Amino acid sequence: MKRTIVGAVAFIFVAMMTVVAQAEVKGEQIFKQKCAMCHVVNGKGGKIGPELTKIASSMKEKNIRMQLENPKKRNPSTPMPSFNTLPKADLDALIGYLKTLK
Ligand code: HEC
């Protein structure tokens, strides 16, 4: 009985880690499609947008979300488009990926 419980807990743990890892991979894919042309990241900073390789250290999640949903709030003449039409799951995956950059 005890072993079954340990096994079940281990299984759930591994399953959860996989979900988290997949969300990060998805976030990275979305980033490459929609953000990298301005921001780059692993090739370091972009020409148009600022470098984001350490963004999670300098910006709170709340502010990152605000920047994605309404970039004009901070800078009315920003070239960065709003991503508030992105499905919530994609936005969350994207933010999950950005949170790994620190
Ligand atoms: C058309 C180019 C462009 C695209 C596409 C773009 N950005 Fe930006 N981004 C900018 C610019 C330029 C800034 C500089 C701040 C400003 O203009 O207000 C910025 C700022 C940011 C900031 C704040 C950085 C800081 O240090 O203050 C974050 C976070 C960010 N962008 C994330 C993203 C993400 C995530 C995506 C994709 C979903 C994205 N951006 C797409 C141009 C872009």
Residues whose N, C-alpha, C, O or C-beta is under 5 A from the ligand:
A	BS01	HEC	K34 C35 C38 I48 G49 P50 E51 I64 Q67 P71 N75 T78 P79 M80 P81 F83
